[in-house]
Amino acid sequence: MIHQPVLLQAILDFLKKNEISPLNIVDGTFGRGGHSQALLKEYPNSRVLGFDRDPESVEYGLEHFNQEISTQRMQLIKANFMDIKNISKAGFALFQNQAPDFVLLDLGVSSPQLDVSDRGFSFYHTGPLDMRMDLEQNLTAAMIVNEWSEKELSDLFYNLGEIKFPNKVVRAICHRRKDRPIETTTELSDIIVHSDGWRKKGKHPATQYFLALRLKVNNELENIENSLKGLVEILSPNGLLMVITFHSVEDRIVKHLFKSFKDMGKILTKKVIQAERLEIKDNPRARSAKLRIFQRGEDLCEE
Ligand SMILES: C[S@@+](CC[C@H](N)C(=O)[O-])C[C@H]1O[C@@H](n2cnc3c(N)ncnc32)[C@H](O)[C@@H]1O
């Protein structure tokens, strides 16, 4: 499936309404480069420094954005956005050592990551229980499912999956793995379906279990918690940090962190921005997307 950049029009409308034309853009979650490409087109003087922790996203970008790269309008780096602040200390050559005036994070996984069965993110495709965004890291979903204790699994599904009563599923997992390890996505989702059944129409019973595993495998919540402050600090005065989330757990973190940054600037989205009906019809993934925007103040002193 092609990755459609979520809330793209909302972002462009926001920038236009506020008469902001970004010049030095950091895309911390490059993916398929959908947002980056549209921003480069809309702002002909801009350039994009794109980061992704998934080497396949970076490879895709290097292949498909050849022209932008050769004309020095784009540079791609395989890195976690958690490390951007550190990387920025050496100065961004692409920006001629100027600070970025726009940082975008579009969190979670991209449609291609979900659709390639080998990556193990989806219960709709049989693949290894992997779920790593960064293929160089060690921990996989299979290791959690097969090696964690019953209590650890229950806590994980309760806290990150927001599943009130995960015990039946956890018991079924622990019972089943005594015979042989659970190795594939569909083996796991079958166990969940058999022990939990379909409770909510239209929502696969494995959804929240897979989400919890993915968040843990990739340390996604910790990455957000440990990054946002640094990303505001690298912005130029009045620069913008935009964050798109897809789940209540991560949105809550962004909301609270933005509030705690009150000495560094201001929140520009008193009301969170969500997709219009038309976008959701076209791209159901946009249904749960929430965009929050923070603007760095004029006189932030860096430590
Ligand atoms: C929702 S997709 C982004 C899609 C992109 N905006 C587009 O329009 O094509 C999220 C991407 O961010 C990457 N990602 C997630 N967490 C990351 C992190 N902590 N550091 C760097 N990249 C990350 C994923 O590998 C994935 O490719």
The ligand as a Gaussian input file, in Angstrom:
#p B3LYP/6-31G(d) Opt

LIG

0 1
 C        4.191000       7.115000      10.321000
 S        5.726000       6.829000       9.553000
 C        6.159000       8.388000       8.889000
 C        5.625000       8.610000       7.523000
 C        6.103000       9.858000       6.846000
 N        5.702000      11.054000       7.542000
 C        5.623000       9.895000       5.419000
 O        4.807000      10.773000       5.074000
 O        6.029000       9.057000       4.622000
 C        6.804000       6.736000      10.911000
 C        8.253000       6.489000      10.553000
 O        9.022000       6.912000      11.648000
 C       10.012000       5.998000      11.915000
 N       10.288000       6.116000      13.343000
 C        9.496000       5.784000      14.375000
 N       10.091000       6.063000      15.539000
 C       11.283000       6.624000      15.235000
 C       12.364000       7.144000      16.002000
 N       12.341000       7.117000      17.334000
 N       13.419000       7.670000      15.355000
 C       13.460000       7.705000      13.996000
 N       12.489000       7.192000      13.216000
 C       11.409000       6.668000      13.821000
 C        9.453000       4.660000      11.501000
 O       10.507000       3.776000      11.180000
 C        8.599000       5.047000      10.307000
 O        9.330000       4.917000       9.119000

